[in-house]
Amino acid sequence: MSIVSPDGSRVVLDGPSTLPVLIPHLLGFHPTNSLVVIGLDASRSTVRITCRVDLPDPGDSSHDWSPLVHALTRATCVGALVVVYPAADQYLSPLPAVGVVRSVVADLSSAGFIVRDALAISGLRYRSYWCADQGCCPEEGNEPSPEHVLELSAALVLEGSAPHACRDELMLALVPRAADDPFLGE
């Protein structure tokens, strides 16, 4: 999998261990209590679009995923990755929002998308919803090596990406500055 940076170069991603580092850069902030769907093209598994929505309430069993399906269709995606970010204080065992994952995967699959994996991510830990092998996907999740995190983070920062700590910080950064702001004068 790869992403194309603003200058046209590619950052190659070698598996699920890259996602805990990559997704905040794709969104611009570190998500929590979120469902993230990454749309992929057919040829090189290039990221075409990244969508994030709030996780529905646990009792909400009839959620409409058609906006996600529509977004992936408009971006001419063929494949998708589904990622759940639980609340900040929640762990990966038991897996969070299993019903949400089933529902969104069913809707994406029905629309013709190949869902390549469904993961839960908390901090840097990740765990697949589909792998039951404790050697591969332990209940507490896997964590990429510090070297891997540093290498990928450095590559993304070099491309000009620096995600905010949370969505609220991103929103504050997007508020227009006042006309008399000294920073604008510089």
MARKE-469758 format. One line per field, with one value per residue: residue number from 1; x, y, z of N, C-alpha, C in turn. Coordinates in steps of 0.2 Angstrom, whole numbers, plus 5000, padded with zeros to 4 digits. Example, Ala and Ser with C-alpha at 12.3 -4.5 7.8 and 13.67 -1.06 7.14 Angstrom:
BEGIN
num <- 1, 2;
n_xx <- 5066, 5064;
n_yy <- 4972, 4989;
n_zz <- 5039, 5035;
ca_xx <- 5062, 5068;
ca_yy <- 4978, 4995;
ca_zz <- 5039, 5036;
c_xx <- 5066, 5064;
c_yy <- 4984, 5000;
c_zz <- 5039, 5039;
This chain:
BEGIN
num <- 1, 2, 3, 4, 5, 6, 7, 8, 9, 10, 11, 12, 13, 14, 15, 16, 17, 18, 19, 20, 21, 22, 23, 24, 25, 26, 27, 28, 29, 30, 31, 32, 33, 34, 35, 36, 37, 38, 39, 40, 41, 42, 43, 44, 45, 46, 47, 48, 49, 50, 51, 52, 53, 54, 55, 56, 57, 58, 59, 60, 61, 62, 63, 64, 65, 66, 67, 68, 69, 70, 71, 72, 73, 74, 75, 76, 77, 78, 79, 80, 81, 82, 83, 84, 85, 86, 87, 88, 89, 90, 91, 92, 93, 94, 95, 96, 97, 98, 99, 100, 101, 102, 103, 104, 105, 106, 107, 108, 109, 110, 111, 112, 113, 114, 115, 116, 117, 118, 119, 120, 121, 122, 123, 124, 125, 126, 127, 128, 129, 130, 131, 132, 133, 134, 135, 136, 137, 138, 139, 140, 141, 142, 143, 144, 145, 146, 147, 148, 149, 150, 151, 152, 153, 154, 155, 156, 157, 158, 159, 160, 161, 162, 163, 164, 165, 166, 167, 168, 169, 170, 171, 172, 173, 174, 175, 176, 177, 178, 179, 180, 181, 182, 183, 184, 185, 186;
n_xx <- 5004, 5002, 5004, 5002, 5011, 5009, 5019, 5020, 5027, 5029, 5024, 5028, 5019, 5020, 5010, 4999, 5005, 5009, 4998, 4993, 5002, 5000, 4986, 4982, 4990, 4984, 4971, 4974, 4973, 4973, 4962, 4948, 4935, 4930, 4926, 4935, 4937, 4947, 4949, 4954, 4964, 4964, 4976, 4989, 4986, 4984, 4981, 4966, 4956, 4951, 4940, 4931, 4920, 4910, 4909, 4894, 4881, 4881, 4869, 4863, 4858, 4855, 4862, 4866, 4876, 4878, 4883, 4897, 4899, 4895, 4906, 4917, 4914, 4914, 4927, 4933, 4936, 4942, 4945, 4945, 4949, 4944, 4943, 4942, 4943, 4943, 4936, 4947, 4951, 4949, 4953, 4959, 4954, 4939, 4936, 4932, 4916, 4910, 4898, 4896, 4907, 4904, 4892, 4896, 4906, 4898, 4889, 4899, 4904, 4893, 4891, 4901, 4914, 4930, 4934, 4948, 4954, 4949, 4951, 4955, 4961, 4971, 4980, 4996, 4994, 4987, 4974, 4967, 4950, 4947, 4957, 4960, 4971, 4981, 4995, 4998, 4989, 4987, 4976, 4978, 4983, 4995, 5010, 5019, 5037, 5048, 5058, 5052, 5040, 5047, 5054, 5043, 5035, 5045, 5046, 5034, 5032, 5043, 5037, 5028, 5018, 5009, 5001, 4987, 4984, 4970, 4953, 4947, 4958, 4963, 4952, 4952, 4964, 4960, 4952, 4948, 4960, 4960, 4958, 4967, 4977, 4994, 5002, 4997, 5001, 5015;
n_yy <- 4994, 5011, 5029, 5045, 5059, 5077, 5082, 5073, 5062, 5045, 5037, 5022, 5009, 4995, 4986, 4981, 4987, 4999, 5007, 5013, 5024, 5030, 5034, 5045, 5055, 5055, 5060, 5071, 5073, 5064, 5051, 5047, 5036, 5033, 5028, 5024, 5023, 5018, 5021, 5011, 5010, 5000, 4996, 4998, 4997, 5010, 5023, 5031, 5039, 5044, 5042, 5048, 5045, 5048, 5035, 5026, 5025, 5012, 5005, 5008, 5000, 5001, 5008, 5020, 5018, 5023, 5036, 5034, 5023, 5030, 5040, 5032, 5027, 5038, 5042, 5032, 5020, 5003, 4994, 4993, 4997, 4995, 5003, 5004, 5016, 5015, 5023, 5034, 5028, 5015, 4998, 4985, 4973, 4966, 4966, 4982, 4989, 4978, 4975, 4987, 4986, 4974, 4978, 4989, 4983, 4974, 4982, 4989, 4978, 4973, 4983, 4981, 4983, 4977, 4972, 4973, 4972, 4973, 4982, 4986, 5000, 5007, 5019, 5015, 5002, 4988, 4978, 4964, 4961, 4950, 4940, 4926, 4920, 4919, 4921, 4929, 4939, 4945, 4946, 4959, 4966, 4971, 4980, 4991, 4991, 5003, 5008, 5007, 5015, 5027, 5029, 5029, 5040, 5050, 5050, 5054, 5067, 5074, 5075, 5085, 5083, 5084, 5079, 5084, 5083, 5080, 5081, 5093, 5102, 5102, 5109, 5121, 5126, 5128, 5139, 5155, 5169, 5184, 5200, 5210, 5202, 5200, 5190, 5188, 5200, 5198;
n_zz <- 5000, 4997, 4999, 4990, 4991, 4993, 4984, 4974, 4976, 4982, 4997, 5004, 5011, 5022, 5028, 5041, 5053, 5050, 5050, 5063, 5064, 5051, 5049, 5058, 5051, 5039, 5042, 5049, 5062, 5078, 5079, 5090, 5097, 5084, 5067, 5054, 5037, 5024, 5007, 4993, 4978, 4963, 4957, 4963, 4976, 4981, 4993, 4991, 4996, 5013, 5025, 5040, 5053, 5068, 5080, 5080, 5093, 5105, 5105, 5093, 5080, 5067, 5057, 5044, 5031, 5019, 5015, 5016, 5007, 4995, 4995, 4993, 4981, 4973, 4973, 4965, 4971, 4974, 4984, 5002, 5019, 5035, 5050, 5067, 5080, 5097, 5112, 5121, 5133, 5131, 5129, 5117, 5120, 5126, 5108, 5101, 5096, 5088, 5081, 5073, 5064, 5058, 5051, 5043, 5035, 5028, 5021, 5013, 5006, 4999, 4991, 4982, 4985, 4990, 5005, 5013, 5026, 5043, 5057, 5074, 5083, 5095, 5102, 5098, 5097, 5088, 5081, 5072, 5067, 5061, 5062, 5072, 5077, 5090, 5091, 5080, 5081, 5096, 5110, 5117, 5107, 5094, 5093, 5083, 5080, 5089, 5080, 5068, 5069, 5071, 5059, 5049, 5054, 5053, 5039, 5035, 5041, 5035, 5022, 5025, 5034, 5050, 5062, 5072, 5090, 5093, 5086, 5090, 5092, 5078, 5072, 5079, 5073, 5061, 5061, 5055, 5056, 5065, 5057, 5062, 5067, 5072, 5067, 5054, 5048, 5047;
ca_xx <- 5000, 5006, 5001, 5005, 5012, 5008, 5024, 5019, 5031, 5025, 5027, 5026, 5017, 5021, 5006, 4994, 5009, 5009, 4991, 4993, 5006, 4998, 4980, 4982, 4992, 4979, 4965, 4976, 4972, 4973, 4955, 4946, 4928, 4929, 4926, 4939, 4937, 4952, 4947, 4960, 4963, 4965, 4982, 4994, 4983, 4986, 4975, 4962, 4952, 4951, 4934, 4930, 4914, 4909, 4906, 4887, 4880, 4881, 4862, 4861, 4860, 4853, 4866, 4866, 4883, 4878, 4888, 4904, 4899, 4895, 4912, 4922, 4912, 4916, 4934, 4934, 4940, 4940, 4946, 4944, 4951, 4939, 4947, 4939, 4947, 4938, 4937, 4954, 4953, 4947, 4958, 4957, 4951, 4936, 4936, 4926, 4911, 4910, 4892, 4897, 4912, 4900, 4887, 4899, 4909, 4892, 4887, 4904, 4904, 4887, 4892, 4906, 4921, 4934, 4936, 4954, 4954, 4945, 4956, 4954, 4968, 4971, 4987, 5000, 4992, 4982, 4972, 4962, 4944, 4946, 4962, 4959, 4978, 4984, 5002, 4998, 4984, 4985, 4970, 4980, 4985, 5002, 5013, 5025, 5043, 5049, 5061, 5047, 5036, 5051, 5055, 5037, 5034, 5049, 5045, 5027, 5034, 5047, 5032, 5024, 5012, 5010, 4994, 4985, 4982, 4963, 4949, 4946, 4964, 4962, 4946, 4955, 4969, 4957, 4948, 4952, 4963, 4957, 4961, 4972, 4982, 5000, 5004, 4995, 5005, 5021;
ca_yy <- 5000, 5018, 5036, 5049, 5065, 5083, 5084, 5067, 5056, 5039, 5034, 5015, 5006, 4988, 4981, 4984, 4990, 5006, 5011, 5017, 5030, 5034, 5037, 5052, 5060, 5056, 5064, 5078, 5072, 5057, 5050, 5042, 5035, 5034, 5023, 5026, 5019, 5020, 5018, 5010, 5009, 4993, 4994, 4997, 4998, 5017, 5027, 5036, 5043, 5042, 5044, 5046, 5046, 5046, 5028, 5026, 5023, 5004, 5003, 5010, 4994, 5002, 5014, 5021, 5019, 5025, 5041, 5031, 5020, 5035, 5043, 5028, 5026, 5044, 5042, 5027, 5015, 4996, 4991, 4997, 4995, 4997, 5004, 5007, 5019, 5016, 5029, 5035, 5024, 5008, 4993, 4981, 4966, 4964, 4971, 4987, 4990, 4973, 4976, 4992, 4983, 4969, 4982, 4993, 4978, 4971, 4987, 4990, 4972, 4973, 4989, 4979, 4984, 4972, 4975, 4969, 4970, 4977, 4983, 4991, 5003, 5011, 5022, 5012, 4995, 4987, 4971, 4963, 4958, 4944, 4935, 4923, 4917, 4923, 4922, 4934, 4945, 4944, 4950, 4965, 4969, 4971, 4987, 4992, 4993, 5010, 5010, 5007, 5021, 5033, 5029, 5031, 5046, 5055, 5051, 5058, 5074, 5076, 5076, 5091, 5081, 5084, 5078, 5087, 5078, 5078, 5084, 5100, 5106, 5104, 5114, 5128, 5128, 5130, 5145, 5161, 5173, 5191, 5204, 5213, 5197, 5202, 5185, 5190, 5206, 5195;
ca_zz <- 5000, 4997, 4998, 4986, 4994, 4989, 4978, 4969, 4978, 4986, 5004, 5004, 5018, 5022, 5032, 5046, 5058, 5048, 5050, 5068, 5062, 5045, 5049, 5060, 5046, 5033, 5044, 5052, 5070, 5081, 5081, 5095, 5096, 5077, 5062, 5048, 5031, 5019, 5001, 4990, 4971, 4961, 4954, 4968, 4983, 4983, 4996, 4986, 5001, 5020, 5028, 5047, 5056, 5075, 5081, 5083, 5100, 5105, 5104, 5086, 5076, 5060, 5055, 5037, 5029, 5012, 5013, 5015, 5001, 4990, 4995, 4990, 4974, 4969, 4973, 4961, 4975, 4973, 4990, 5008, 5025, 5040, 5056, 5073, 5086, 5103, 5116, 5123, 5139, 5130, 5126, 5112, 5122, 5120, 5102, 5102, 5091, 5083, 5077, 5068, 5059, 5053, 5047, 5038, 5030, 5024, 5016, 5008, 5002, 4995, 4985, 4977, 4987, 4993, 5011, 5014, 5033, 5048, 5063, 5080, 5084, 5101, 5103, 5093, 5096, 5083, 5081, 5067, 5069, 5057, 5064, 5078, 5079, 5096, 5089, 5075, 5084, 5103, 5113, 5119, 5100, 5092, 5092, 5079, 5083, 5089, 5074, 5062, 5070, 5070, 5052, 5045, 5056, 5050, 5032, 5034, 5043, 5029, 5017, 5027, 5038, 5057, 5064, 5078, 5095, 5093, 5081, 5092, 5090, 5071, 5071, 5081, 5069, 5054, 5062, 5052, 5060, 5064, 5052, 5065, 5070, 5070, 5063, 5047, 5046, 5045;
c_xx <- 5004, 5001, 5005, 5005, 5010, 5013, 5024, 5023, 5027, 5029, 5024, 5024, 5017, 5016, 5002, 4998, 5010, 5003, 4991, 4996, 5002, 4991, 4979, 4985, 4987, 4973, 4967, 4975, 4972, 4966, 4954, 4938, 4926, 4929, 4930, 4938, 4942, 4950, 4954, 4959, 4964, 4972, 4987, 4992, 4985, 4980, 4972, 4958, 4952, 4944, 4933, 4924, 4914, 4907, 4899, 4887, 4879, 4874, 4859, 4863, 4858, 4856, 4866, 4873, 4883, 4882, 4895, 4904, 4899, 4902, 4917, 4920, 4915, 4923, 4937, 4939, 4938, 4940, 4945, 4947, 4946, 4943, 4942, 4944, 4942, 4939, 4944, 4956, 4951, 4952, 4955, 4954, 4945, 4937, 4930, 4922, 4911, 4904, 4893, 4902, 4908, 4895, 4891, 4903, 4903, 4890, 4892, 4904, 4899, 4887, 4898, 4913, 4924, 4937, 4942, 4956, 4950, 4949, 4953, 4961, 4967, 4978, 4990, 4998, 4986, 4980, 4966, 4956, 4943, 4951, 4961, 4966, 4981, 4992, 5003, 4994, 4982, 4980, 4972, 4983, 4993, 5004, 5019, 5031, 5044, 5053, 5057, 5043, 5040, 5052, 5049, 5035, 5038, 5048, 5039, 5028, 5038, 5042, 5027, 5018, 5014, 5003, 4993, 4983, 4975, 4960, 4948, 4952, 4964, 4957, 4949, 4960, 4966, 4952, 4952, 4955, 4960, 4961, 4967, 4977, 4989, 5004, 5003, 4999, 5012, 5021;
c_yy <- 5006, 5024, 5040, 5056, 5071, 5084, 5078, 5061, 5051, 5038, 5027, 5012, 4998, 4983, 4985, 4988, 4997, 5010, 5015, 5024, 5034, 5037, 5044, 5057, 5060, 5060, 5071, 5078, 5065, 5056, 5046, 5042, 5036, 5028, 5027, 5021, 5022, 5017, 5017, 5009, 5002, 4991, 4993, 4998, 5005, 5020, 5032, 5041, 5040, 5046, 5043, 5049, 5044, 5039, 5029, 5023, 5015, 5002, 5004, 5004, 4995, 5008, 5014, 5023, 5021, 5031, 5039, 5027, 5025, 5038, 5039, 5027, 5032, 5045, 5036, 5021, 5008, 4992, 4995, 4993, 4998, 4997, 5007, 5010, 5019, 5022, 5029, 5030, 5017, 5004, 4989, 4974, 4968, 4969, 4975, 4987, 4984, 4973, 4981, 4989, 4978, 4973, 4986, 4989, 4975, 4976, 4988, 4984, 4971, 4978, 4987, 4980, 4978, 4975, 4970, 4967, 4975, 4976, 4987, 4994, 5008, 5013, 5019, 5005, 4994, 4979, 4970, 4959, 4951, 4938, 4932, 4920, 4922, 4925, 4928, 4940, 4944, 4948, 4957, 4969, 4969, 4979, 4987, 4993, 5000, 5012, 5011, 5013, 5027, 5034, 5032, 5038, 5051, 5056, 5055, 5066, 5077, 5078, 5082, 5089, 5081, 5084, 5082, 5082, 5076, 5083, 5092, 5104, 5107, 5109, 5121, 5130, 5130, 5137, 5151, 5166, 5180, 5195, 5208, 5209, 5199, 5196, 5186, 5195, 5203, 5192;
c_zz <- 5000, 4997, 4994, 4990, 4990, 4983, 4973, 4971, 4982, 4992, 5004, 5011, 5017, 5026, 5037, 5052, 5056, 5049, 5057, 5068, 5057, 5046, 5052, 5055, 5040, 5035, 5047, 5059, 5072, 5083, 5087, 5094, 5089, 5073, 5056, 5043, 5026, 5013, 4997, 4982, 4969, 4960, 4959, 4975, 4986, 4987, 4992, 4991, 5008, 5023, 5036, 5049, 5064, 5075, 5083, 5090, 5100, 5103, 5097, 5082, 5069, 5057, 5047, 5034, 5021, 5010, 5012, 5009, 4995, 4989, 4992, 4983, 4970, 4968, 4969, 4965, 4973, 4979, 4996, 5014, 5030, 5047, 5062, 5078, 5092, 5106, 5119, 5128, 5137, 5127, 5120, 5113, 5127, 5114, 5102, 5095, 5085, 5078, 5072, 5063, 5055, 5049, 5042, 5033, 5026, 5019, 5011, 5003, 4997, 4989, 4981, 4979, 4991, 4999, 5013, 5021, 5037, 5054, 5068, 5081, 5091, 5103, 5097, 5092, 5091, 5083, 5076, 5070, 5066, 5059, 5071, 5081, 5084, 5095, 5085, 5078, 5091, 5105, 5114, 5112, 5099, 5092, 5088, 5083, 5084, 5083, 5068, 5063, 5069, 5062, 5048, 5047, 5053, 5042, 5031, 5036, 5038, 5023, 5019, 5032, 5046, 5060, 5071, 5083, 5095, 5088, 5083, 5091, 5082, 5069, 5073, 5076, 5062, 5055, 5059, 5057, 5059, 5060, 5055, 5069, 5068, 5066, 5055, 5044, 5044, 5038;
